Amino acid sequence: MTFDNIRAVILDWAGTAVDHGSLAPVAALQRVFEENGVAITTAEARKDMGVLKKDQIRFILAGDRVKWEWTRVHGLSPKEENVERLFLDFLPKQAEILAAFSEPIDGVCDAVDAWKAAGLRIGSTTGYTRELLDIVSAAAAPLGYAPDASVAADEAGGGRPAPFMCYQNAIALGVYPLWACVKIGDTPSDIAEGRNAGMWTIAITRTGNEIGLSKSDLNALPEAEQRALEQQACVRLSAAGAQYVAPSVAECNPFLLDIERRLAAGERP
């Protein structure tokens, strides 16, 4: 496998490269809201996954049910000061559990090693802060996953769907043009980030937030139910603008080869 036209692949972290099912952020968000008297559902915690976590807390509070419940419990509708306080509460709670959810997803290390051997540069973006990303990357590296560059939303001037983390990856990796790069992620905000950066996009279904199950929980379901969940995730991510959809990072090679072919033919994202 060789690449003459693709320059780099930019991967998301939770749900794409590590943490099958993107479980860590959900656990921390639910804990923070519960401790503040307003329990949130898994669906509410996952709805805007992928954006900067402070933005995600803001979006959760703005939801009709959560806003109503917060007002009932606290006597006032949620304000920006509540967003700031919840975010400060979230950071240590997420840090406490993050290392336990940083194991590379099956096949990721082999796929990334093969891409590096084929000449691709590997970058990464995340909705985590740099402080949290340092925990994840330190835990993942000894297990075999270490991208060439990583950028967190709080050090790029804005999180997804803005393309700034992708831009900073390109600078750190020394790659251009951006239409010769591929963004891989498991949320609509990942896809928007890649599209806004002018990159090709591959969405991940089976291991990511749109299904939101650990490997063991997913495998315990009947095969027909697993296929149905993957199909539903595929529909949602395709609707978000993904040009390709794969079950996992390990199954992206056919799409990278197709992008390579299309670039050689003069196509652009």
C-alpha positions in Angstrom: 0.0 0.0 0.0 1.5 3.3 -1.1 0.1 6.9 -1.1 1.4 9.5 -3.6 -1.4 12.0 -3.2 -2.8 11.7 0.4 -0.5 13.5 2.8 -2.1 13.0 6.2 -4.9 11.3 8.2 -6.3 13.3 11.1 -8.1 11.1 13.7 -10.5 11.8 16.5 -9.7 10.2 19.9 -12.6 8.8 21.9 -14.8 6.5 19.9 -12.5 6.5 16.9 -8.9 5.7 18.1 -9.5 4.8 21.8 -12.4 4.2 24.2 -14.8 1.9 22.2 -18.2 3.5 22.4 -16.9 6.8 23.7 -17.9 6.0 27.2 -15.6 8.2 29.3 -17.2 11.6 28.4 -20.8 10.3 29.0 -19.9 8.9 32.5 -18.3 12.2 33.6 -21.0 14.4 32.2 -23.8 12.3 33.8 -21.9 12.4 37.2 -21.5 16.2 37.1 -25.2 16.9 36.3 -26.4 14.3 38.8 -24.4 16.0 41.6 -26.0 19.2 40.7 -29.5 17.8 41.1 -30.4 17.3 37.4 -29.9 13.8 36.0 -29.3 13.6 32.3 -29.9 10.7 30.0 -27.3 9.0 27.9 -28.9 10.4 24.8 -28.7 13.9 26.2 -25.0 13.4 27.1 -24.3 12.1 23.6 -26.3 14.5 21.5 -23.5 17.0 20.8 -20.5 14.8 21.5 -17.3 15.8 19.8 -17.5 19.5 20.5 -15.4 21.2 23.2 -16.7 19.9 26.5 -17.6 23.4 27.8 -19.7 23.9 24.7 -21.3 20.5 25.2 -22.3 21.4 28.7 -23.8 24.6 27.4 -25.8 22.7 24.7 -27.1 20.2 27.3 -28.3 23.0 29.6 -30.1 24.7 26.6 -32.1 21.5 25.9 -35.8 21.9 26.7 -36.1 19.1 29.2 -32.8 19.9 31.1 -33.5 23.6 31.1 -36.9 23.0 32.6 -35.6 20.6 35.2 -32.7 22.9 36.1 -35.2 25.8 36.6 -37.4 23.6 38.7 -34.6 22.4 41.0 -32.6 25.6 41.3 -35.3 28.2 40.9 -33.6 30.0 38.0 -33.0 29.1 34.4 -29.4 28.1 33.7 -27.0 30.9 33.0 -23.5 31.1 31.6 -22.1 31.1 35.1 -23.6 27.7 35.6 -21.9 26.5 32.4 -18.5 27.7 33.8 -19.0 26.0 37.2 -20.2 22.7 35.7 -17.2 22.7 33.4 -14.9 23.3 36.3 -16.6 20.4 38.1 -16.4 18.2 35.0 -12.6 18.5 34.5 -11.4 16.7 37.6 -14.2 14.1 37.3 -13.2 13.3 33.7 -9.5 13.2 34.7 -10.2 10.7 37.4 -11.5 8.0 35.0 -9.9 9.0 31.7 -6.9 6.7 31.8 -9.1 3.7 32.3 -10.9 4.5 29.0 -7.8 5.2 26.9 -7.1 1.7 25.4 -6.7 1.8 21.7 -9.7 0.3 19.8 -9.0 -3.1 18.1 -7.1 -2.7 14.9 -6.2 1.0 15.3 -2.5 0.5 16.1 -2.0 -1.8 13.2 -3.8 0.5 10.8 -1.9 3.6 11.9 1.5 1.8 11.8 0.7 0.7 8.2 -0.3 4.2 7.2 2.9 5.6 8.7 5.0 3.0 6.9 3.2 4.0 3.7 4.3 7.6 4.2 1.3 9.2 5.8 1.5 11.6 8.7 -0.9 11.0 11.5 -2.6 13.9 13.4 -5.4 14.0 15.9 -8.1 16.4 17.2 -10.4 16.1 20.2 -13.2 17.7 22.2 -11.0 17.3 25.3 -8.9 20.1 26.8 -5.1 19.8 26.5 -5.0 18.8 30.2 -7.3 15.9 29.5 -5.8 14.9 26.2 -2.4 14.6 27.9 -3.9 11.9 30.2 -5.3 10.0 27.2 -2.2 10.2 25.1 0.0 9.2 28.0 -2.1 6.1 28.6 -2.5 5.2 24.9 1.2 5.5 23.9 2.5 2.5 25.9 -0.3 0.5 24.3 0.9 1.3 20.8 -1.0 4.4 19.7 0.9 7.6 19.3 -0.1 10.0 16.5 2.6 12.4 15.1 0.6 15.4 16.3 -2.3 16.2 18.6 -4.3 19.4 19.0 -6.9 20.1 21.7 -9.8 22.6 21.2 -8.7 24.9 23.9 -5.3 25.5 22.2 -6.6 26.1 18.7 -8.9 29.1 19.2 -12.1 27.0 19.0 -13.5 23.5 18.9 -15.6 21.7 16.3 -17.2 22.3 14.0 -14.6 25.0 13.4 -11.6 23.7 11.4 -8.9 25.3 13.5 -7.6 22.1 15.1 -7.2 20.6 11.6 -5.3 23.7 10.5 -2.9 23.4 13.5 -2.4 19.7 12.8 -1.4 20.6 9.2 1.1 23.1 10.4 2.5 20.7 13.1 2.8 17.9 10.5 4.1 20.1 7.7 1.5 18.9 5.2 -0.5 20.7 2.6 -2.8 21.2 0.7 -5.7 20.4 3.0 -7.6 18.6 0.3 -4.8 16.0 0.4 -5.7 15.2 4.0 -8.4 12.9 5.5 -10.4 13.5 8.7 -11.7 10.4 10.4 -14.2 10.6 13.3 -17.3 9.2 14.9 -19.6 12.2 15.4 -21.3 14.7 13.1 -19.1 17.4 14.6 -16.0 15.5 13.4 -17.4 15.4 9.9 -18.3 19.1 10.0 -14.7 19.8 11.2 -13.2 17.9 8.4 -15.5 19.4 5.7 -14.9 22.9 7.0 -11.2 22.3 6.8 -11.5 21.2 3.1 -10.6 17.6 3.9 -12.0 14.3 2.8 -14.1 12.7 5.6 -14.6 9.1 6.8 -17.1 8.5 9.6 -16.9 5.6 12.1 -20.0 3.8 13.2 -19.4 0.6 15.1 -16.8 1.8 17.7 -18.2 5.3 18.1 -20.6 7.6 19.8 -23.5 7.1 17.4 -23.9 3.5 18.7 -22.3 4.2 22.1 -21.6 0.7 23.4 -18.5 -1.0 24.7 -17.1 -3.8 22.5 -18.5 -6.5 24.9 -22.0 -4.9 25.1 -22.2 -4.5 21.4 -21.0 -8.1 20.7 -23.6 -9.4 23.2 -26.4 -8.2 20.9 -27.9 -10.4 18.2 -26.2 -9.8 14.9 -29.3 -8.4 13.3 -29.6 -5.8 16.0 -25.9 -4.9 15.6 -26.4 -4.5 11.9 -29.4 -2.3 12.5 -27.5 0.0 14.9 -24.7 0.3 12.4 -27.1 1.2 9.6 -28.8 3.8 11.7 -25.4 5.3 12.6 -24.4 5.2 8.9 -27.6 7.2 8.0 -27.0 9.8 10.6 -23.3 10.3 9.7 -23.9 10.3 6.0 -26.6 13.0 6.5 -23.9 15.0 8.4 -21.9 15.0 5.2 -19.5 12.1 5.6 -18.1 11.1 2.2 -17.4 7.6 3.4 -18.6 5.5 6.4 -16.6 2.6 7.9 -17.4 0.4 10.9 -13.9 1.2 12.4 -10.5 2.7 11.7 -9.2 -0.8 10.9 -11.7 -0.9 8.0 -10.8 2.4 6.4 -8.1 1.2 3.9 -10.5 0.7 0.9 -11.8 4.3 1.3 -8.3 5.7 1.6 -7.3 3.9 -1.6 -10.4 5.3 -3.3 -9.5 8.8 -2.1 -6.0 8.3 -3.5 -7.5 7.3 -6.8 -9.8 10.3 -6.9 -7.0 12.7 -6.0 -4.9 11.2 -8.8 -7.8 11.8 -11.2 -7.9 15.5 -10.2 -11.0 15.3 -7.8 -11.2 17.4 -4.7 -13.3 16.9 -1.6 
